[in-house]
Amino acid sequence: MLSIIIPALNEEKLLPLLLNSLARQTDKNFSVVVVDGQSKDKTVEIARSYGSKLRNLQVVVSPKASLPLQRNLGAKASTGDWLAFVDADSILFPQFVQRIQSFIETAHPQLFTTWCRPDSEEAGDANIALLYNMVLEMSIILHRPFSPGPLTIVSRDVFAQLGGYDDTRGYNEDVDFSIRAHKKHIPFHIIHETLYVWSLRRLRSHGTIKVAQQYILSALPVLFLNRSFKYMPGYAMGGQLYKKGKRLIGRATLKKYEEKLKNLVKEFIE
């Protein structure tokens, strides 16, 4: 079974979109653990209300808000042989679980992710998501693979072997997790199919240039020293930080986006 672990903090607006996408999965062989970080809104109440739609749902309350801690608590409470860590502002496509299960059975991976799509129809957002996916591909070629925070899937055995996420970190816990996995020669894979919607609300709220500067700055020690920053001034989690997002991207636009991404990756690899 696949256990889907969702750390959340003040996500009463966007968490229902993710939970509804889970309720619509074509493959029902999964469990869900929502780990709340002391939300001040109705996140916990809303999560628990999905008990009738998601038969294998748990809601855990963390003693404090911390992405790595909440992910570790979710892993501890879960029962699946595979763990999928998903951000609360993401949306999973109906075939997500089915495609993940199929990939596990055929490719026998240990740690992987998938391509993502942006959460709006803006051309600029599509370009950002394209770049993000290309950076993922490039990270493998440069021998600096990283499992992204919005979606990381890992076997329980590997998660235990790595000791989970470093919950003393306030930043880059996902990059640190990937570095430790790479040092233990655990291969990282990418499913070349877009299976989830990536929220760009941080870029909209804080400014694309500012967030891009943070990402570039944090990438430098990874590229040159194979280390990552443990903290980033001004970086915080929680739905309270953002304004109302844009309209979700349409099906026709998504199809064109995926075709463009596949062509880019093919050209890049060749």
C-alpha positions in Angstrom: 0.0 0.0 0.0 1.0 3.6 -0.7 0.8 6.0 2.2 0.3 9.7 1.3 1.6 12.0 3.9 0.4 15.7 3.9 2.0 18.2 6.3 -0.3 21.2 6.7 -0.5 24.5 8.5 -3.5 26.9 8.1 -4.6 25.2 4.8 -8.4 25.3 5.2 -8.7 26.8 1.7 -6.4 24.6 -0.4 -6.3 21.3 1.6 -9.9 20.4 0.4 -8.7 20.5 -3.2 -6.0 18.0 -2.5 -8.3 15.7 -0.4 -10.9 15.8 -3.1 -8.3 14.8 -5.7 -7.5 11.8 -3.5 -11.1 10.9 -3.2 -11.3 10.7 -7.0 -8.3 8.3 -7.5 -8.9 5.4 -9.9 -6.8 3.1 -7.6 -8.1 3.1 -4.0 -5.2 1.1 -2.6 -3.7 3.9 -0.5 -3.9 5.5 2.9 -3.7 9.2 3.9 -2.1 10.9 6.9 -2.6 14.6 7.3 -0.2 16.1 9.9 -1.2 19.5 11.2 1.3 21.9 12.6 -0.9 23.7 15.2 -3.2 25.5 12.7 -5.2 28.5 13.8 -7.9 27.9 11.2 -10.2 24.9 10.4 -7.5 22.8 8.8 -7.9 19.9 11.3 -11.7 20.0 11.3 -11.8 20.0 7.5 -9.3 17.1 7.3 -11.3 15.0 9.7 -14.5 15.7 7.8 -13.1 13.6 4.9 -13.2 10.4 6.9 -16.3 9.3 5.0 -14.6 9.9 1.6 -11.2 8.5 2.4 -11.6 5.3 4.3 -7.9 5.1 5.3 -7.5 8.6 6.7 -5.6 9.7 9.8 -5.2 13.2 11.2 -2.2 13.8 13.4 -1.4 17.0 15.2 2.3 17.9 15.5 3.5 19.6 18.7 4.8 22.4 16.4 4.9 23.6 12.8 7.9 22.1 11.1 7.9 20.5 7.6 10.5 17.8 8.4 9.0 17.0 11.8 5.5 16.7 10.4 6.7 14.5 7.6 8.5 12.2 10.0 5.4 12.0 12.2 3.3 11.2 9.2 5.7 8.4 8.2 5.6 7.0 11.8 1.8 7.0 11.8 1.5 5.5 8.3 1.3 1.8 7.4 2.3 1.7 3.7 5.4 0.1 2.3 5.8 3.3 0.2 5.6 6.9 1.4 4.5 9.8 -0.8 5.1 13.2 0.8 2.8 15.7 -0.8 2.5 19.4 0.0 -1.0 20.6 1.1 -1.4 23.0 -1.7 -0.8 20.4 -4.4 -3.4 18.5 -6.4 -3.0 14.9 -7.6 -4.5 13.8 -10.9 -7.0 10.9 -10.8 -4.5 8.3 -12.2 -1.8 9.4 -9.7 -1.9 6.3 -7.4 -2.4 3.9 -10.3 0.6 5.3 -12.2 2.8 5.3 -9.1 1.9 1.7 -8.3 2.6 0.6 -11.9 5.9 2.4 -11.9 6.9 0.7 -8.6 6.0 -2.7 -10.0 7.8 -2.3 -13.3 10.8 -0.1 -12.6 11.6 -1.2 -9.0 12.7 2.3 -7.8 13.6 3.3 -4.3 13.2 7.1 -4.5 11.4 9.1 -7.2 9.1 11.9 -8.2 7.1 12.9 -11.3 6.8 15.9 -13.5 4.5 18.7 -12.4 2.2 21.2 -14.0 1.5 24.8 -12.8 -1.7 25.8 -11.1 -2.7 28.5 -13.6 -3.1 29.2 -17.3 -0.5 32.0 -17.2 2.3 31.6 -19.8 4.8 32.8 -17.2 3.7 30.1 -14.7 4.0 27.4 -17.4 7.5 28.5 -18.2 8.5 28.4 -14.5 7.1 24.8 -14.2 8.9 23.8 -17.4 12.2 25.1 -16.0 11.6 23.4 -12.7 11.1 20.0 -14.4 14.2 20.6 -16.5 16.2 21.4 -13.4 15.1 18.0 -12.0 16.3 16.2 -15.1 19.6 18.2 -15.1 20.2 17.4 -11.4 20.5 13.7 -12.2 23.0 14.4 -15.1 25.1 16.6 -12.8 25.0 13.9 -10.0 23.2 16.3 -7.7 19.7 14.7 -7.7 17.1 16.2 -5.4 13.7 14.9 -4.4 11.4 17.9 -4.5 9.4 19.0 -1.4 6.1 19.2 -3.3 6.2 15.5 -4.2 8.7 12.8 -3.1 8.0 9.1 -3.1 10.3 6.8 -1.2 10.2 3.2 0.0 9.7 2.8 3.8 13.0 0.8 3.9 15.0 3.6 2.4 13.3 6.2 4.5 14.3 4.3 7.6 17.8 3.7 6.3 18.2 7.5 5.9 16.7 8.2 9.3 13.9 10.3 7.8 14.1 14.0 7.3 16.3 16.1 9.5 13.8 17.8 11.8 16.4 20.3 13.1 16.3 22.0 9.8 14.2 25.1 9.0 15.0 25.0 5.2 16.2 22.6 2.5 15.2 19.5 4.4 14.3 17.9 1.1 17.6 18.7 -0.5 19.4 17.3 2.6 17.4 14.2 2.3 18.4 13.8 -1.3 22.1 14.4 -0.6 22.1 11.7 2.1 20.4 9.3 -0.3 22.9 10.0 -3.1 25.8 9.4 -0.7 24.4 6.0 0.0 24.1 5.3 -3.7 20.3 5.2 -3.7 19.3 6.1 -7.3 16.8 8.8 -7.9 14.2 8.5 -10.7 11.6 10.7 -12.4 8.4 9.5 -14.0 8.2 11.4 -17.3 4.5 12.1 -16.9 2.8 15.1 -15.2 0.8 13.6 -12.3 0.3 16.6 -10.0 -0.3 20.3 -9.9 2.4 22.4 -8.3 1.3 25.5 -6.5 3.2 28.7 -7.4 1.5 30.8 -4.7 4.9 31.5 -3.0 6.2 33.1 -6.1 3.1 35.2 -6.5 3.0 36.3 -2.9 6.7 37.0 -2.3 7.7 37.9 -5.9 9.2 35.6 -8.5 12.5 37.4 -8.6 12.9 37.3 -4.8 12.0 33.6 -4.5 14.2 32.7 -7.5 17.2 34.5 -5.8 16.6 32.3 -2.7 16.5 29.1 -4.8 19.7 30.1 -6.7 21.5 31.1 -3.6 20.6 27.8 -1.9 21.6 25.8 -5.0 25.2 27.0 -5.0 26.5 25.1 -2.0 24.7 22.0 -3.3 26.4 22.2 -6.7 29.8 23.1 -5.5 30.1 21.5 -2.0 27.3 18.9 -2.0 25.9 20.6 1.1 22.8 22.7 1.7 21.7 25.7 3.8 20.0 24.7 7.0 18.1 28.0 7.4 16.9 30.7 5.1 16.0 34.1 6.6 12.3 35.0 5.9 11.3 31.5 4.9 8.2 30.1 6.5 5.4 27.6 5.9 1.6 28.0 6.2 -1.4 29.0 4.2 -1.8 32.2 6.1 1.1 33.7 4.0 -0.7 33.7 0.7 -3.5 35.4 -1.1 -6.2 33.7 -3.2 -4.6 31.8 -6.1 -5.4 31.9 -9.8 -7.8 29.7 -11.7 -6.5 26.1 -12.2 -5.1 25.3 -15.6 -7.5 23.9 -18.2 -7.2 20.4 -19.9 -6.3 21.7 -23.4 -3.5 23.9 -22.0 -2.2 20.9 -19.9 -2.0 18.7 -23.0 0.1 21.3 -24.9 2.2 21.8 -21.8 3.0 18.1 -21.5 3.9 17.7 -25.2 6.2 20.7 -25.0 7.9 19.3 -21.8 8.4 15.9 -23.4 10.0 17.5 -26.5 12.3 19.6 -24.4 13.5 16.6 -22.3 14.0 14.5 -25.5 16.1 17.3 -27.0 18.0 17.8 -23.7 18.9 14.2 -23.3 19.9 13.7 -27.0 
